[in-house]
């Protein structure tokens, strides 16, 4: 009877050790997936940067289109020179002040 009890405890201890090893392996994989060079956290940072760049580009394009819709009916020609003469910058500042950015 005593031998049977010792065998059951040994099996339980082995199962516990195997479970801990499996959990450590899974934790290592999860940490590598999160923080690796191509990990989820780095991808999220990169996506945030790309979103900001796309938003700025879109705001500039919308400001140019808005300037064109204001100036072309007046018979004024809209070129890069006219945009560079602070017209685009002032339009972007007005838009930023309205949206609170």
Z-matrix of the N, CA and C atoms (Angstrom, degrees):
N
C 1 1.440
C 2 1.530 1 111.54
N 3 1.336 2 117.20 1 -39.01
C 4 1.458 3 120.71 2 -179.45
C 5 1.522 4 110.93 3 -65.99
N 6 1.309 5 118.35 4 -35.40
C 7 1.461 6 120.85 5 178.70
C 8 1.520 7 110.78 6 -64.05
N 9 1.293 8 118.54 7 -37.71
C 10 1.452 9 122.35 8 -179.02
C 11 1.536 10 110.83 9 -64.94
N 12 1.304 11 118.25 10 -40.54
C 13 1.463 12 122.20 11 179.14
C 14 1.524 13 109.89 12 -64.84
N 15 1.315 14 118.57 13 -43.68
C 16 1.455 15 121.61 14 179.34
C 17 1.526 16 111.06 15 -63.32
N 18 1.289 17 118.00 16 -38.45
C 19 1.459 18 121.04 17 179.24
C 20 1.527 19 110.27 18 -66.36
N 21 1.302 20 119.20 19 -41.07
C 22 1.460 21 121.89 20 179.69
C 23 1.529 22 110.71 21 -64.97
N 24 1.318 23 118.46 22 -41.07
C 25 1.453 24 121.37 23 178.66
C 26 1.530 25 110.89 24 -65.96
N 27 1.299 26 116.62 25 -38.41
C 28 1.456 27 120.22 26 179.13
C 29 1.522 28 110.89 27 -65.04
N 30 1.302 29 117.79 28 -40.87
C 31 1.464 30 121.33 29 178.74
C 32 1.521 31 109.56 30 -64.81
N 33 1.294 32 117.83 31 -40.96
C 34 1.453 33 121.54 32 179.07
C 35 1.527 34 110.64 33 -64.45
N 36 1.303 35 117.50 34 -41.78
C 37 1.449 36 121.41 35 178.99
C 38 1.534 37 110.97 36 -65.31
N 39 1.319 38 117.55 37 -41.22
C 40 1.465 39 121.84 38 177.43
C 41 1.532 40 110.18 39 -63.75
N 42 1.318 41 117.05 40 -41.99
C 43 1.467 42 120.53 41 178.47
C 44 1.522 43 110.51 42 -62.74
N 45 1.322 44 116.70 43 -40.18
C 46 1.458 45 120.77 44 178.52
C 47 1.528 46 111.28 45 -64.23
N 48 1.313 47 118.05 46 -43.93
C 49 1.463 48 122.30 47 179.15
C 50 1.523 49 110.52 48 -63.73
N 51 1.314 50 117.82 49 -43.74
C 52 1.474 51 121.40 50 178.40
C 53 1.520 52 110.38 51 -62.92
N 54 1.320 53 117.54 52 -42.03
C 55 1.467 54 121.26 53 178.82
C 56 1.520 55 110.73 54 -61.95
N 57 1.318 56 117.27 55 -42.97
C 58 1.472 57 120.86 56 178.82
C 59 1.525 58 110.87 57 -63.90
N 60 1.318 59 117.00 58 -41.43
C 61 1.473 60 120.60 59 178.97
C 62 1.524 61 110.51 60 -63.02
N 63 1.326 62 116.84 61 -44.19
C 64 1.470 63 120.65 62 179.22
C 65 1.526 64 109.98 63 -62.62
N 66 1.322 65 117.42 64 -42.47
C 67 1.467 66 120.33 65 178.95
C 68 1.532 67 111.81 66 -64.53
N 69 1.308 68 117.40 67 -38.39
C 70 1.469 69 120.52 68 177.06
C 71 1.529 70 111.45 69 -64.73
N 72 1.315 71 116.78 70 -40.35
C 73 1.465 72 120.51 71 177.92
C 74 1.528 73 110.01 72 -63.64
N 75 1.331 74 116.95 73 -45.10
C 76 1.466 75 120.55 74 179.15
C 77 1.528 76 111.52 75 -64.45
N 78 1.332 77 116.84 76 -38.40
C 79 1.469 78 119.88 77 177.53
C 80 1.529 79 110.51 78 -64.35
N 81 1.332 80 116.75 79 -40.43
C 82 1.466 81 120.19 80 178.03
C 83 1.521 82 111.77 81 -62.55
N 84 1.309 83 116.41 82 -41.92
C 85 1.471 84 120.64 83 178.78
C 86 1.525 85 110.08 84 -65.00
N 87 1.338 86 116.59 85 -43.14
C 88 1.469 87 120.26 86 -179.76
C 89 1.521 88 111.46 87 -63.48
N 90 1.305 89 117.53 88 -42.79
C 91 1.471 90 120.98 89 179.55
C 92 1.523 91 110.50 90 -65.51
N 93 1.320 92 117.19 91 -40.68
C 94 1.467 93 120.34 92 178.73
C 95 1.528 94 110.70 93 -64.74
N 96 1.328 95 116.81 94 -38.21
C 97 1.465 96 121.08 95 179.51
C 98 1.524 97 110.89 96 -66.76
N 99 1.301 98 117.07 97 -36.94
C 100 1.464 99 120.31 98 -178.93
C 101 1.517 100 113.07 99 -75.50
N 102 1.311 101 116.94 100 -45.38
C 103 1.458 102 119.40 101 -168.59
C 104 1.523 103 114.88 102 -108.25
N 105 1.289 104 118.45 103 1.16
C 106 1.463 105 119.99 104 -177.45
C 107 1.510 106 112.39 105 -65.04
N 108 1.322 107 114.85 106 176.45
C 109 1.465 108 121.21 107 -179.15
C 110 1.531 109 111.07 108 -59.24
N 111 1.313 110 115.71 109 -35.96
C 112 1.459 111 121.39 110 178.89
C 113 1.522 112 109.36 111 -112.43
N 114 1.343 113 116.84 112 31.37
C 115 1.450 114 122.20 113 -174.74
C 116 1.515 115 113.13 114 -77.26
N 117 1.312 116 113.56 115 173.48
C 118 1.462 117 120.79 116 -176.89
C 119 1.526 118 111.40 117 -63.22
N 120 1.321 119 117.72 118 -40.52
C 121 1.464 120 119.87 119 -178.75
C 122 1.522 121 111.61 120 -65.24
N 123 1.321 122 117.93 121 -42.30
C 124 1.470 123 120.95 122 177.84
C 125 1.523 124 111.21 123 -66.55
N 126 1.319 125 116.59 124 -38.53
C 127 1.466 126 119.89 125 177.90
C 128 1.525 127 110.92 126 -65.08
N 129 1.329 128 117.15 127 -37.14
C 130 1.460 129 120.51 128 178.03
C 131 1.529 130 111.06 129 -66.33
N 132 1.321 131 117.61 130 -41.08
C 133 1.463 132 121.27 131 177.18
C 134 1.526 133 110.49 132 -62.30
N 135 1.329 134 116.24 133 -44.82
C 136 1.465 135 120.84 134 -179.60
C 137 1.527 136 110.62 135 -63.95
N 138 1.320 137 116.78 136 -41.07
C 139 1.464 138 120.55 137 178.45
C 140 1.527 139 110.62 138 -63.97
N 141 1.324 140 117.43 139 -37.44
C 142 1.468 141 120.96 140 177.24
C 143 1.518 142 111.53 141 -63.19
N 144 1.326 143 116.33 142 -43.76
C 145 1.466 144 120.51 143 178.30
C 146 1.524 145 110.89 144 -62.88
N 147 1.325 146 116.60 145 -44.26
C 148 1.467 147 120.59 146 -179.62
C 149 1.524 148 111.11 147 -64.58
N 150 1.324 149 117.21 148 -35.49
C 151 1.463 150 120.90 149 178.32
C 152 1.516 151 110.73 150 -65.22
N 153 1.331 152 116.75 151 -43.71
C 154 1.468 153 120.50 152 179.23
C 155 1.524 154 110.54 153 -63.92
N 156 1.349 155 117.03 154 -43.04
C 157 1.471 156 120.50 155 178.65
C 158 1.526 157 110.81 156 -61.50
N 159 1.325 158 117.09 157 -43.01
C 160 1.458 159 120.81 158 -179.85
C 161 1.524 160 111.09 159 -66.11
N 162 1.315 161 117.12 160 -37.28
C 163 1.457 162 120.90 161 178.59
C 164 1.523 163 110.84 162 -65.51
N 165 1.326 164 117.02 163 -43.83
C 166 1.469 165 120.42 164 178.74
C 167 1.525 166 110.23 165 -63.13
N 168 1.323 167 116.13 166 -43.75
C 169 1.468 168 120.08 167 179.23
C 170 1.522 169 110.51 168 -60.82
N 171 1.325 170 116.42 169 -42.77
C 172 1.462 171 120.12 170 -179.59
C 173 1.527 172 111.22 171 -65.35
N 174 1.338 173 117.59 172 -40.16
C 175 1.453 174 120.54 173 178.49
C 176 1.525 175 111.53 174 -63.06
N 177 1.336 176 116.48 175 -40.04
C 178 1.471 177 120.05 176 178.40
C 179 1.526 178 110.20 177 -65.27
N 180 1.326 179 116.92 178 -44.53
C 181 1.460 180 120.45 179 179.78
C 182 1.531 181 111.07 180 -62.66
N 183 1.324 182 116.63 181 -42.14
C 184 1.467 183 119.56 182 178.81
C 185 1.522 184 111.41 183 -65.33
N 186 1.338 185 117.15 184 -37.84
C 187 1.462 186 120.21 185 178.20
C 188 1.528 187 110.58 186 -65.16
N 189 1.329 188 117.37 187 -40.79
C 190 1.473 189 120.67 188 178.04
C 191 1.520 190 110.60 189 -63.04
N 192 1.321 191 116.22 190 -44.49
C 193 1.471 192 120.03 191 179.57
C 194 1.527 193 110.18 192 -63.49
N 195 1.324 194 117.19 193 -39.88
C 196 1.458 195 120.57 194 179.37
C 197 1.529 196 111.08 195 -64.96
N 198 1.327 197 116.64 196 -40.87
C 199 1.471 198 120.39 197 177.25
C 200 1.520 199 109.74 198 -63.08
N 201 1.324 200 116.50 199 -42.64
C 202 1.466 201 120.04 200 179.86
C 203 1.530 202 110.83 201 -63.17
N 204 1.321 203 117.38 202 -41.75
C 205 1.471 204 118.74 203 -179.15
C 206 1.528 205 111.55 204 -69.24
N 207 1.322 206 117.91 205 -24.91
C 208 1.467 207 120.21 206 176.73
C 209 1.526 208 111.88 207 -81.49
N 210 1.321 209 117.49 208 -38.32
C 211 1.460 210 121.39 209 -171.22
C 212 1.535 211 114.04 210 -89.29
N 213 1.313 212 117.98 211 -36.78
C 214 1.468 213 119.82 212 -176.09
C 215 1.531 214 113.18 213 -63.37
N 216 1.331 215 121.14 214 -40.01
C 217 1.466 216 118.85 215 176.78
C 218 1.528 217 113.13 216 -64.82
N 219 1.323 218 117.55 217 -23.14
C 220 1.462 219 121.63 218 177.71
C 221 1.525 220 111.37 219 -80.28
N 222 1.322 221 117.07 220 -4.89
C 223 1.452 222 121.15 221 -179.59
C 224 1.522 223 113.24 222 87.06
N 225 1.314 224 116.98 223 7.68
C 226 1.464 225 120.47 224 179.48
C 227 1.517 226 108.97 225 -88.87
N 228 1.312 227 114.74 226 142.82
C 229 1.465 228 120.80 227 179.23
C 230 1.526 229 108.89 228 -89.97
N 231 1.314 230 116.45 229 132.67
C 232 1.465 231 121.13 230 -179.88
C 233 1.524 232 108.03 231 -103.86
N 234 1.326 233 115.70 232 112.96
C 235 1.462 234 121.24 233 178.55
C 236 1.520 235 109.01 234 -122.87
N 237 1.314 236 115.41 235 177.78
C 238 1.459 237 119.42 236 177.07
C 239 1.523 238 111.09 237 -62.86
N 240 1.328 239 116.74 238 -33.05
C 241 1.463 240 120.23 239 178.89
C 242 1.521 241 110.88 240 -65.12
N 243 1.328 242 116.63 241 -44.47
C 244 1.469 243 118.48 242 -179.88
C 245 1.518 244 110.78 243 -67.73
N 246 1.311 245 116.97 244 -34.42
C 247 1.462 246 119.66 245 176.89
C 248 1.525 247 110.79 246 -69.61
N 249 1.316 248 116.56 247 -36.83
C 250 1.460 249 120.96 248 -178.66
C 251 1.533 250 112.07 249 -72.57
N 252 1.317 251 117.02 250 -19.91
C 253 1.469 252 120.67 251 -179.58
C 254 1.524 253 110.38 252 -81.65
N 255 1.308 254 116.29 253 50.22
C 256 1.468 255 125.17 254 173.09
C 257 1.521 256 113.79 255 68.21
N 258 1.315 257 118.72 256 -0.50
C 259 1.461 258 119.96 257 -179.86
C 260 1.530 259 110.24 258 -68.34
N 261 1.315 260 117.82 259 -44.63
C 262 1.456 261 121.91 260 179.56
C 263 1.525 262 110.35 261 -67.77
N 264 1.326 263 116.25 262 -42.71
C 265 1.461 264 119.92 263 -178.75
C 266 1.526 265 111.26 264 -62.33
N 267 1.322 266 116.71 265 -42.51
C 268 1.463 267 119.03 266 -179.95
C 269 1.527 268 111.02 267 -67.86
N 270 1.318 269 117.48 268 -35.54
C 271 1.458 270 121.11 269 178.03
C 272 1.520 271 110.33 270 -66.00
N 273 1.330 272 116.62 271 -42.26
C 274 1.466 273 119.85 272 178.87
C 275 1.525 274 110.99 273 -66.09
N 276 1.322 275 117.30 274 -37.55
C 277 1.474 276 119.98 275 178.51
C 278 1.516 277 110.90 276 -65.27
N 279 1.332 278 116.30 277 -41.49
C 280 1.468 279 119.63 278 178.61
C 281 1.535 280 109.68 279 -62.68
N 282 1.329 281 117.21 280 -43.44
C 283 1.457 282 120.61 281 -179.67
C 284 1.524 283 110.80 282 -64.96
N 285 1.323 284 116.92 283 -40.32
C 286 1.463 285 120.37 284 -179.98
C 287 1.517 286 111.10 285 -66.18
N 288 1.324 287 116.95 286 -37.56
C 289 1.468 288 120.06 287 -179.71
C 290 1.529 289 110.31 288 -68.61
N 291 1.330 290 116.67 289 -35.93
C 292 1.477 291 119.61 290 179.90
C 293 1.520 292 111.22 291 -69.41
N 294 1.330 293 117.73 292 -38.01
C 295 1.454 294 120.31 293 -177.17
C 296 1.521 295 111.76 294 -89.27
N 297 1.312 296 119.02 295 -10.57
C 298 1.455 297 122.60 296 178.35
C 299 1.509 298 114.14 297 78.48
N 300 1.340 299 118.45 298 26.32
C 301 1.466 300 122.00 299 -179.53
C 302 1.498 301 110.92 300 -91.71
